[in-house]
Amino acid sequence: MKVMVAVKRVSDSNVKVRVRSDGLGVDVSNIKMSMNPFDEIAVEEAVRLKEAGVATEVIAVSAGVLQSQETLRTALAIGADRAILIESNEDPQPLAVAKLLKALVNKEQPSLVILGKQAIDDDSNQTGQMLAALANLPQATFASKVVVTDGKATVSREVDGGTETLSLTLPAVVTTDLRLNEPRYVTLPNIMKAKKKPLEIVKPEDLGVDVTPRLKTLKVVEPPKRGAGVKVHDVKTLVEKLKTEAKVL
């Protein structure tokens, strides 16, 4: 069984980002870039399926600038067998990424496609669902547990009322939630091995996909700074401040 995992290069979650001077995006120059945390969980799950003997090959895929090779090498170090970079100077939007992934799904014919539920830079939470719709595949989002047996995937996911369990006939698309697993620490020997694993680079036009942006960012602003807290000496004063200052009562 072949498993395809999509990964994205984003600013590291520990880095404090700033709005660009033109107000049209986030300044990512000279900051640490890493694999999207939800995608790291997706890679870990795919590698665990291979280690369990369920999957035979894990393919990591990314769409973006040439530096995304570093992110793919991380996926290879975790345990993916090979990688494909769809190189584009544009930052592909969710629909474009879904179309690119669909083209690779048609080419590679994976039994399972695993993606992080969302990227921490744009928080769109769209690519997995769009891919499933375009490829006409069953989907399970926000997976907290995945079991694959007999050509089916049983996926547990958290919903407002508790836990929901879905049964999908493969091939299928699954997006990962934080509780699915804990990604392993990447060791130096595995990083060195990853350098020898195959990494193919293709262009969007090779896949017949137009990645021209369809959405235009009008303005990006930082959230307003929170005011300092104050201590009150009694409940009466607290209630008064909630009414007159906070205006929540």
C-alpha positions as CSV (number, residue, x, y, z in Angstrom):
1,M,0.0,0.0,0.0
2,K,1.3,3.4,-1.0
3,V,0.8,6.4,1.3
4,M,1.2,10.0,0.1
5,V,1.8,12.8,2.7
6,A,1.6,16.5,2.0
7,V,3.9,18.8,3.9
8,K,4.3,22.6,4.0
9,R,7.2,24.9,4.8
10,V,6.1,27.5,7.3
11,S,7.7,29.9,9.8
12,D,8.7,28.0,13.0
13,S,6.0,28.0,15.6
14,N,8.5,29.4,18.2
15,V,9.3,32.4,16.1
16,K,7.5,35.7,16.7
17,V,6.5,36.9,13.2
18,R,5.9,40.5,12.1
19,V,3.7,42.1,9.5
20,R,5.6,43.3,6.4
21,S,6.1,47.0,5.9
22,D,3.6,46.9,2.9
23,G,0.9,45.4,5.2
24,L,0.2,42.6,2.7
25,G,1.6,39.6,4.6
26,V,4.0,38.3,7.2
27,D,7.8,39.0,7.0
28,V,9.6,35.7,6.7
29,S,13.0,37.0,5.8
30,N,15.8,35.9,8.1
31,I,13.6,33.7,10.3
32,K,13.7,30.0,11.0
33,M,11.4,27.9,8.8
34,S,10.2,24.5,9.7
35,M,7.7,21.8,8.7
36,N,4.1,22.6,9.6
37,P,3.4,20.8,12.9
38,F,0.2,19.2,11.7
39,D,2.1,17.9,8.6
40,E,4.8,16.5,10.9
41,I,2.1,14.4,12.6
42,A,0.9,13.3,9.2
43,V,4.4,12.1,8.2
44,E,4.8,10.3,11.6
45,E,1.5,8.5,11.1
46,A,2.4,7.4,7.6
47,V,5.8,6.1,8.8
48,R,4.1,4.2,11.6
49,L,1.8,2.5,9.1
50,K,4.9,1.4,7.2
51,E,6.6,0.2,10.3
52,A,3.5,-1.8,11.2
53,G,3.6,-3.5,7.8
54,V,0.4,-1.9,6.5
55,A,2.1,0.5,4.1
56,T,4.9,-0.4,1.7
57,E,6.0,3.1,0.6
58,V,5.7,6.6,2.0
59,I,5.9,9.6,-0.4
60,A,6.3,13.1,0.9
61,V,5.1,15.9,-1.3
62,S,5.4,19.7,-1.0
63,A,4.5,22.7,-3.2
64,G,6.4,25.9,-2.9
65,V,9.8,27.6,-3.3
66,L,13.0,25.6,-3.8
67,Q,13.9,25.9,-0.1
68,S,11.0,23.5,0.6
69,Q,13.5,20.8,-0.2
70,E,14.7,21.2,3.4
71,T,11.2,20.4,4.7
72,L,11.1,17.4,2.5
73,R,14.4,16.2,3.8
74,T,13.0,16.4,7.3
75,A,10.1,14.2,6.1
76,L,12.7,11.7,4.6
77,A,14.6,11.8,7.9
78,I,11.5,10.9,9.8
79,G,11.1,7.8,7.6
80,A,9.5,8.7,4.2
81,D,11.0,6.7,1.3
82,R,11.1,9.4,-1.4
83,A,9.9,13.0,-1.9
84,I,8.5,15.2,-4.7
85,L,8.8,19.0,-4.7
86,I,6.4,20.9,-6.9
87,E,8.6,24.0,-7.3
88,S,6.8,27.3,-7.6
89,N,7.9,30.9,-6.9
90,E,4.3,31.7,-6.1
91,D,3.0,30.7,-2.7
92,P,0.2,28.3,-3.9
93,Q,-3.2,28.9,-2.4
94,P,-5.2,26.0,-1.0
95,L,-7.2,25.3,-4.2
96,A,-4.0,25.3,-6.3
97,V,-2.3,22.9,-3.9
98,A,-5.3,20.6,-4.0
99,K,-5.2,20.6,-7.8
100,L,-1.4,19.8,-7.7
101,L,-1.9,17.0,-5.2
102,K,-4.8,15.6,-7.3
103,A,-2.4,15.5,-10.3
104,L,0.1,13.5,-8.2
105,V,-2.6,11.2,-6.9
106,N,-3.6,10.4,-10.5
107,K,0.1,9.7,-11.3
108,E,1.1,7.8,-8.1
109,Q,-2.2,6.1,-7.3
110,P,-1.7,6.1,-3.5
111,S,-4.1,4.1,-1.3
112,L,-4.1,6.8,1.4
113,V,-3.3,10.5,1.3
114,I,-2.6,12.1,4.7
115,L,-2.4,15.9,5.3
116,G,-2.2,18.1,8.3
117,K,-5.7,19.5,9.0
118,Q,-4.3,23.1,8.5
119,A,-1.1,25.1,8.2
120,I,-0.2,27.4,11.0
121,D,0.6,30.3,8.7
122,D,-2.7,30.8,6.9
123,D,-5.0,28.5,9.0
124,S,-7.1,27.9,6.0
125,N,-8.1,24.2,6.8
126,Q,-9.2,23.7,3.1
127,T,-6.6,21.7,1.2
128,G,-7.5,18.2,2.4
129,Q,-11.3,18.7,1.8
130,M,-10.7,20.3,-1.6
131,L,-8.4,17.4,-2.6
132,A,-11.0,14.8,-1.6
133,A,-13.7,16.7,-3.6
134,L,-11.5,17.1,-6.7
135,A,-10.3,13.5,-6.6
136,N,-13.8,12.1,-5.7
137,L,-12.3,10.3,-2.7
138,P,-13.9,9.6,0.8
139,Q,-12.4,11.8,3.5
140,A,-12.1,12.0,7.3
141,T,-10.9,15.2,8.9
142,F,-9.3,16.0,12.3
143,A,-8.3,12.4,12.8
144,S,-7.2,11.4,16.4
145,K,-6.8,7.7,15.6
146,V,-6.3,5.8,12.3
147,V,-6.5,2.1,11.8
148,V,-6.0,0.5,8.3
149,T,-7.1,-3.1,7.7
150,D,-8.6,-5.0,4.8
151,G,-8.7,-2.1,2.4
152,K,-10.5,0.1,4.8
153,A,-9.5,2.9,7.2
154,T,-11.2,3.4,10.5
155,V,-10.8,6.9,11.7
156,S,-11.7,8.3,15.1
157,R,-12.2,12.1,15.3
158,E,-13.3,14.5,18.0
159,V,-16.6,16.4,17.5
160,D,-18.5,18.8,19.7
161,G,-20.5,16.0,21.4
162,G,-17.6,13.6,22.0
163,T,-15.9,11.1,19.5
164,E,-17.1,10.1,16.1
165,T,-15.7,7.0,14.2
166,L,-15.8,6.7,10.4
167,S,-15.1,3.8,8.1
168,L,-13.6,4.7,4.8
169,T,-13.0,2.5,1.8
170,L,-9.5,3.1,0.4
171,P,-8.3,5.1,-1.5
172,A,-9.1,8.0,0.9
173,V,-8.0,11.3,2.2
174,V,-7.3,11.8,6.0
175,T,-6.3,15.1,7.7
176,T,-4.6,14.9,11.1
177,D,-5.3,16.5,14.5
178,L,-2.8,17.1,17.3
179,R,-3.9,14.1,19.3
180,L,-3.1,11.5,16.6
181,N,0.5,11.0,17.6
182,E,3.7,12.5,19.0
183,P,6.2,12.9,16.2
184,R,9.6,11.3,16.8
185,Y,12.8,13.1,17.4
186,V,14.9,13.1,14.2
187,T,18.3,11.7,14.8
188,L,21.5,12.7,13.1
189,P,22.1,9.3,11.4
190,N,18.6,9.5,9.9
191,I,19.3,13.1,8.7
192,M,22.4,11.8,6.9
193,K,20.4,8.9,5.4
194,A,17.8,11.3,4.2
195,K,20.3,13.1,2.0
196,K,20.7,9.9,-0.1
197,K,17.0,9.3,-0.6
198,P,15.4,10.4,-4.0
199,L,13.9,13.8,-4.2
200,E,12.2,14.7,-7.5
201,I,11.5,18.3,-8.6
202,V,8.7,19.1,-11.0
203,K,6.9,22.3,-12.0
204,P,3.2,23.0,-11.8
205,E,3.0,23.2,-15.6
206,D,4.5,19.6,-15.8
207,L,1.3,18.6,-14.0
208,G,-1.0,20.8,-16.1
209,V,-2.0,23.0,-13.1
210,D,-2.3,26.8,-13.1
211,V,-1.2,28.1,-9.7
212,T,-2.0,31.8,-10.4
213,P,-3.4,33.3,-7.2
214,R,-7.2,33.7,-7.2
215,L,-7.5,35.5,-3.9
216,K,-6.0,38.9,-3.1
217,T,-4.8,40.0,0.3
218,L,-6.1,43.5,1.0
219,K,-4.5,44.1,4.4
220,V,-2.7,42.2,7.2
221,V,-2.6,43.8,10.7
222,E,-1.4,42.6,14.1
223,P,-4.0,41.9,16.7
224,P,-4.5,44.8,19.2
225,K,-2.4,44.7,22.3
226,R,-4.2,43.7,25.5
227,G,-4.4,46.2,28.3
228,A,-2.9,45.6,31.6
229,G,-4.9,43.8,34.2
230,V,-6.0,45.4,37.5
231,K,-6.7,44.0,41.0
232,V,-10.0,44.7,42.7
233,H,-10.7,44.5,46.4
234,D,-14.3,43.3,46.4
235,V,-17.0,41.7,44.2
236,K,-19.0,45.0,44.0
237,T,-16.0,46.8,42.4
238,L,-15.5,43.8,40.0
239,V,-19.1,43.9,38.9
240,E,-18.9,47.6,38.4
241,K,-15.8,47.4,36.2
242,L,-17.3,44.5,34.2
243,K,-20.3,46.8,33.5
244,T,-18.6,50.1,32.9
245,E,-15.2,49.3,31.5
246,A,-15.3,45.8,30.0
247,K,-19.0,46.2,29.0
248,V,-19.6,42.4,29.3
249,L,-22.5,42.7,31.7
